[in-house]
């Protein structure tokens, strides 16, 4: 969705997008920007295929250093064969993947400071593999761990998790400092976001992750707010107001049109044979108190479950249990559940019985949208 401006179904080639990429008639954000005169650098995770035609260098990137698939080891000793520089193995020795990708992204910015550039930085952190007593792989340096332990934390898995997260945040700070020192911050839009909520201790028993989604129900791979509601932080001094915030909802498909408008490029109505689902957030980001986004319904597909939001109403269906056997609130649903996110953002009370007609109407909308998007491309 982020790369295409389309909802995440219906544009894959045969098989899954992370293995086989996306239909070649669909244009990526990187391709739009490259055509618009940008140097386009990608660093870190690439989960949209590695074959010729699907590789980042075949999809608009002028420079790419990263790994294929969902995750990789954090240390050179285990992960040296995972990292590629373009289409060939990465030759330099490195110590930690977060530093590798941050350092390369910073070098790319310095090398392209006098011309338009776009950086796509997708850290492996804080994905598995993370250290645990049962699986003592390397994920955080000892000095990072000591720094967290001094703050009074005692759970070894939590300490490791927090250390990896904090170091990623530190390196994002280094990247922002570079942009500032080069006096590029006033004309550089920075967007910081996640693709899903955290895995919490009650989630998957084979993932010793200690994330938190605050008061929200569920986590990664669930259709509840803890799985699909994530922060979206943007910075552009002099253009975006510092400290401003908005509770208006957006989706990852909105990133492509937002960045294209920020780059002064024409927004496409179509992407390949599909009408663009995303919309630009730029005007709202500039004036969050005075610009109201028009109402729209948005879906989330997660294989065994779905969510369909037409704020404040949210319909949820789960056909297969999520998480640990004892995970509270992760059971298979009997039909669909309906929540009012305005009065019940923690999704504690299913009101489908009281609002049966609304629930049925939302499910019909969801099915119509799903089937229209899943119709094979011609």
Phi, psi and omega per residue, in radians:
X1 nan -0.751 -3.121
X2 -1.083 -0.759 -3.081
X3 -1.373 -0.325 -3.003
X4 -2.038 -0.352 -3.027
X5 1.296 0.226 -3.128
X6 -2.021 2.633 3.022
X7 -1.078 2.605 -2.904
X8 -1.424 0.993 3.011
X9 -2.788 2.575 2.960
X10 1.661 -0.108 3.140
X11 -2.084 0.129 3.100
X12 -1.255 2.698 2.879
X13 -1.350 -3.060 3.138
X14 -0.969 2.300 -3.101
X15 1.549 -2.949 -3.068
X16 -1.493 2.644 -3.106
X17 -1.126 -0.601 -3.074
X18 -1.201 -0.327 3.079
X19 -1.779 -0.674 -2.965
X20 -2.022 0.055 3.092
X21 1.314 -2.887 -3.041
X22 -2.076 2.625 3.107
X23 -0.784 2.298 -3.023
X24 -1.184 -0.254 3.080
X25 -1.345 -0.248 3.095
X26 -1.541 2.207 -3.076
X27 -1.622 2.351 3.126
X28 -1.468 2.758 3.024
X29 -0.918 -0.742 3.140
X30 -1.062 -0.638 3.137
X31 -1.253 -0.726 3.073
X32 -1.012 -0.827 -3.078
X33 -1.206 -0.647 3.106
X34 -1.103 -0.737 3.097
X35 -1.135 -0.460 3.131
X36 -1.484 0.138 3.058
X37 1.679 0.202 -3.130
X38 -1.567 2.543 2.847
X39 -1.434 2.269 -2.975
X40 -2.094 1.978 -3.119
X41 -1.974 2.331 3.096
X42 -2.069 2.397 -3.077
X43 -2.472 2.191 3.107
X44 1.835 -2.426 -2.969
X45 -1.220 2.358 2.995
X46 -2.290 1.980 -3.017
X47 -2.094 0.599 -3.102
X48 -2.228 0.635 3.053
X49 1.655 2.618 -3.099
X50 -2.164 -0.009 -3.125
X51 -1.361 2.854 3.085
X52 -0.963 2.323 -3.069
X53 1.724 -0.527 3.135
X54 -1.802 -0.254 -3.092
X55 -1.104 2.589 3.103
X56 -0.884 -0.694 -3.137
X57 -1.184 -0.343 3.067
X58 -1.613 -0.070 -3.059
X59 -2.157 0.637 2.975
X60 1.783 -0.338 -3.113
X61 -1.299 2.317 3.059
X62 -1.517 -0.319 -3.083
X63 -2.639 2.316 3.127
X64 -2.583 2.258 3.001
X65 -2.314 2.027 -3.075
X66 -3.096 -2.780 -3.095
X67 -2.362 2.743 3.130
X68 -1.659 2.570 3.025
X69 1.688 -2.930 -2.989
X70 -1.415 -0.510 -3.084
X71 -2.870 2.977 3.130
X72 -2.643 2.842 3.061
X73 -1.111 2.690 -3.080
X74 -1.480 -0.391 -3.043
X75 -1.884 2.594 -3.132
X76 -0.970 -0.685 -3.059
X77 -1.031 -0.646 3.132
X78 -1.701 -0.430 -2.988
X79 -1.952 0.142 -3.041
X80 -1.099 -0.493 -3.141
X81 -1.500 -0.030 -3.103
X82 -1.572 -0.351 -2.973
X83 -1.728 2.394 -3.137
X84 -2.185 2.549 2.996
X85 -1.884 1.753 -2.945
X86 1.184 -2.172 -3.119
X87 -1.814 0.135 -3.130
X88 -2.094 2.716 -3.123
X89 -1.020 2.516 3.107
X90 -1.259 2.258 -2.972
X91 -1.588 -0.501 -3.023
X92 -1.328 2.648 3.055
X93 -1.462 2.456 -3.132
X94 -2.410 2.835 -3.060
X95 -1.824 -0.728 -3.097
X96 -2.470 2.384 -3.030
X97 -1.100 -0.601 3.109
X98 -1.065 -0.749 3.110
X99 -1.192 -0.694 3.120
X100 -0.981 -0.918 -3.049
X101 -1.263 -0.631 3.092
X102 -1.145 -0.797 -3.128
X103 -1.083 -0.744 -3.126
X104 -1.197 -0.651 3.103
X105 -1.137 -0.715 3.117
X106 -1.121 -0.732 3.101
X107 -1.094 -0.683 3.112
X108 -1.090 -0.739 3.123
X109 -1.101 -0.784 3.127
X110 -1.079 -0.719 -3.102
X111 -1.214 -0.396 -3.055
X112 -2.061 0.368 -3.051
X113 -1.119 -0.365 -3.099
X114 -1.700 0.157 3.113
X115 -2.545 2.845 -3.125
X116 -1.069 2.365 3.118
X117 -2.459 2.727 3.045
X118 -2.307 2.265 3.114
X119 -2.018 2.170 3.010
X120 -1.900 1.873 -3.048
X121 -2.021 1.894 -3.072
X122 -2.074 1.576 -3.130
X123 -1.081 2.652 2.943
X124 -1.265 -0.587 3.117
X125 -1.075 2.377 0.171
X126 -1.988 0.770 3.139
X127 -1.282 2.843 2.946
X128 -1.089 2.781 0.084
X129 -1.489 2.214 3.089
X130 -1.958 2.635 -3.135
X131 -1.075 2.464 2.937
X132 -2.628 2.857 3.137
X133 -1.062 -0.598 -3.135
X134 -1.352 -0.439 -3.113
X135 -2.438 1.448 -3.007
X136 -1.385 1.121 3.058
X137 -1.530 2.805 3.132
X138 -1.357 2.306 2.991
X139 -2.489 -0.481 3.094
X140 -2.317 2.506 3.091
X141 -1.206 2.637 -3.115
X142 -0.997 -0.633 -3.124
X143 -1.214 -0.545 3.063
X144 -1.166 -0.739 -3.136
X145 -1.098 -0.762 -3.137
X146 -1.074 -0.676 -3.129
X147 -1.085 -0.703 3.112
X148 -1.255 -0.720 -3.102
X149 -1.083 -0.583 -3.132
X150 -1.134 -0.294 -3.134
X151 -1.521 0.068 3.034
X152 1.774 0.057 3.096
X153 -1.359 2.528 -3.073
X154 -2.155 -0.449 -3.123
X155 -1.243 2.046 -3.076
X156 -1.009 -0.682 3.139
X157 -1.176 -0.695 3.108
X158 -1.129 -0.746 3.137
X159 -1.041 -0.795 -3.135
X160 -1.086 -0.789 -3.123
X161 -1.065 -0.855 -3.114
X162 -1.126 -0.617 3.141
X163 -1.127 -0.728 3.135
X164 -1.175 -0.727 3.113
X165 -1.115 -0.807 -3.089
X166 -1.112 -0.666 3.134
X167 -1.177 -0.655 3.058
X168 -1.058 -0.759 3.105
X169 -1.077 -0.717 3.107
X170 -1.036 -0.740 -3.099
X171 -1.267 -0.525 2.990
X172 -1.118 -0.639 3.054
X173 -1.071 -0.700 3.096
X174 -1.087 -0.712 3.125
X175 -1.129 -0.771 3.127
X176 -1.149 -0.646 3.081
X177 -1.094 -0.663 3.105
X178 -1.092 -0.815 3.113
X179 -1.027 -0.704 -3.135
X180 -1.203 -0.782 -3.128
X181 -1.090 -0.582 3.115
X182 -1.416 0.031 3.141
X183 1.031 0.694 3.133
X184 -1.867 -0.095 -2.984
X185 -1.133 -0.537 -3.133
X186 -1.273 -0.211 3.113
X187 -2.234 0.357 3.122
X188 -2.143 2.095 3.062
X189 -1.549 2.146 3.116
X190 -1.945 2.243 3.085
X191 -2.106 2.260 -3.100
X192 -2.186 2.136 -3.051
X193 -2.768 2.990 3.076
X194 -2.086 2.765 3.138
X195 -1.585 -0.155 3.100
X196 -2.920 2.948 3.086
X197 -1.259 3.016 -3.086
X198 -1.319 2.707 2.921
X199 -1.463 2.169 -3.076
X200 -1.741 2.928 -3.132
X201 -1.040 -0.399 -3.124
X202 -1.583 0.113 -3.009
X203 -1.518 -1.594 -3.024
X204 -1.898 2.162 -3.046
X205 -1.135 -0.407 -3.117
X206 -1.595 0.026 3.062
X207 -2.004 1.814 -3.102
X208 -1.399 0.807 -3.101
X209 -1.574 2.604 -2.975
X210 -2.112 0.636 -3.116
X211 -1.253 2.914 3.106
X212 -2.402 2.419 3.037
X213 -1.954 0.483 3.121
X214 1.080 -2.320 -3.081
X215 -1.434 -0.081 -2.969
X216 -1.410 2.585 -3.089
X217 -1.316 2.476 3.008
X218 1.332 -2.904 -3.115
X219 -2.917 -2.793 -3.094
X220 -0.830 2.410 3.117
X221 1.319 0.147 3.037
X222 -1.986 2.720 -3.128
X223 -1.524 0.036 -3.133
X224 -1.405 2.981 -3.021
X225 -1.035 -0.559 3.096
X226 -1.154 -0.321 3.132
X227 -1.688 -0.480 -3.010
X228 -2.130 -0.170 3.095
X229 -1.665 2.072 -3.103
X230 -2.313 2.771 3.075
X231 -1.198 2.633 3.026
X232 -2.339 1.914 -3.069
X233 -2.018 2.267 -3.133
X234 -2.269 2.547 -3.129
X235 -2.451 2.355 3.007
X236 -2.834 1.475 -3.054
X237 -0.900 2.361 -3.129
X238 1.551 -0.313 3.129
X239 -1.981 -0.846 3.085
X240 -1.781 2.397 -3.104
X241 -1.245 2.255 3.139
X242 -1.178 2.307 3.084
X243 1.459 -0.069 3.121
X244 -1.262 2.667 3.129
X245 -2.543 2.874 3.123
X246 -2.586 2.509 3.057
X247 -1.782 0.236 3.081
X248 -1.267 2.465 -3.032
X249 -1.491 2.464 3.042
X250 -2.398 2.956 3.120
X251 -2.300 2.912 -3.059
X252 -1.095 -0.462 3.100
X253 -1.114 -0.290 3.127
X254 -1.361 -0.258 -3.074
X255 -1.132 -0.795 -3.097
X256 -1.017 -0.966 3.138
X257 -1.122 -0.541 3.115
X258 -1.122 -0.813 -3.111
X259 -1.242 -0.618 3.100
X260 -1.138 -0.720 3.098
X261 -1.143 -0.713 3.106
X262 -1.071 -0.529 3.123
X263 -1.457 0.007 3.138
X264 1.332 0.396 -3.102
X265 -1.769 2.690 3.134
X266 -1.190 2.400 3.127
X267 -1.489 2.174 3.136
X268 -1.297 2.540 3.015
X269 -1.422 -0.544 -3.106
X270 -2.125 2.657 2.925
X271 -2.204 1.809 -2.968
X272 1.135 -2.405 -3.134
X273 -1.479 0.081 -3.109
X274 -1.907 2.502 3.005
X275 -1.281 2.377 -3.122
X276 -1.030 2.287 3.106
X277 -1.559 -0.532 -3.109
X278 -1.315 2.840 3.078
X279 -2.430 2.655 -3.114
X280 -1.224 2.384 3.098
X281 -1.775 0.039 -2.942
X282 -1.048 -0.801 -3.130
X283 -1.090 -0.717 3.108
X284 -1.162 -0.668 3.128
X285 -1.140 -0.601 3.115
X286 -1.280 -0.626 -3.078
X287 -2.377 1.224 -3.030
X288 -1.133 -0.399 -3.117
X289 -1.490 -0.324 -3.054
X290 -2.029 -0.264 -3.135
X291 -1.864 2.130 3.139
X292 -1.918 2.210 3.104
X293 -1.228 2.478 3.101
X294 -1.185 2.662 -3.108
X295 -1.218 2.445 3.044
X296 -2.716 2.682 3.093
X297 -1.668 2.427 -3.097
X298 -2.282 2.456 -3.132
X299 -1.808 2.785 2.920
X300 -2.346 2.159 3.096
X301 -1.912 2.261 -3.098
X302 -2.352 0.682 3.093
X303 1.304 -1.453 -3.074
X304 -1.545 0.034 -3.071
X305 -2.718 2.884 3.121
X306 -2.590 2.795 2.971
X307 -2.379 2.526 3.107
X308 -2.386 2.039 -3.012
X309 -1.978 2.153 2.940
X310 -2.239 1.481 -2.897
X311 -0.863 2.352 0.169
X312 -1.563 0.084 -3.040
X313 -1.552 2.483 3.127
X314 -2.429 2.208 3.101
X315 -1.811 2.351 -3.097
X316 -2.284 2.403 3.019
X317 -2.376 2.355 -3.132
X318 -2.277 2.072 -3.104
X319 -1.750 -0.125 -3.136
X320 -2.540 2.391 -3.067
X321 -1.038 2.485 -3.106
X322 -1.935 2.352 2.968
X323 1.472 -2.863 -3.123
X324 -1.054 2.697 3.114
X325 -0.956 -0.588 -3.108
X326 -1.697 0.153 -3.096
X327 -1.108 2.161 -3.061
X328 -1.259 2.333 3.045
X329 1.338 0.286 -3.095
X330 -1.960 0.285 -3.084
X331 -1.287 2.859 3.026
X332 -1.107 2.381 -3.142
X333 -1.493 2.601 3.026
X334 -1.606 1.655 -2.984
X335 1.385 -2.388 3.140
X336 -2.069 2.688 3.054
X337 -1.890 2.586 -3.136
X338 -2.134 2.295 3.117
X339 -2.211 2.620 2.995
X340 -1.811 1.813 -3.035
X341 -1.211 -0.366 3.126
X342 -1.223 -0.715 -3.123
X343 -1.756 -0.273 -3.057
X344 -2.482 1.123 -3.115
X345 -1.132 -0.338 3.133
X346 -1.504 0.006 3.068
X347 0.928 0.932 3.130
X348 -1.609 -0.470 -2.982
X349 -2.151 2.010 3.058
X350 -1.378 2.081 -3.090
X351 -1.917 0.355 -3.092
X352 -1.102 -0.579 -3.141
X353 -1.188 -0.608 -3.140
X354 -1.387 -0.409 -3.095
X355 -2.234 0.936 -3.040
X356 -1.055 -0.742 -3.112
X357 -1.125 -0.696 3.106
X358 -1.145 -0.751 3.133
X359 -1.075 -0.765 3.125
X360 -1.126 -0.693 3.123
X361 -1.130 -0.730 3.100
X362 -1.120 -0.690 3.138
X363 -1.151 -0.644 3.071
X364 -1.124 -0.735 3.086
X365 -1.075 -0.783 3.140
X366 -1.055 -0.829 -3.124
X367 -1.087 -0.721 3.137
X368 -1.106 -0.772 3.126
X369 -1.148 -0.785 -3.114
X370 -1.052 -0.819 -3.087
X371 -1.232 -0.547 3.100
X372 -1.210 -0.607 3.136
X373 -1.394 -0.590 -3.116
X374 -1.403 -0.131 3.068
X375 -1.025 2.245 -3.071
X376 -0.946 2.505 3.073
X377 -1.237 2.462 -3.131
X378 -2.084 nan nan
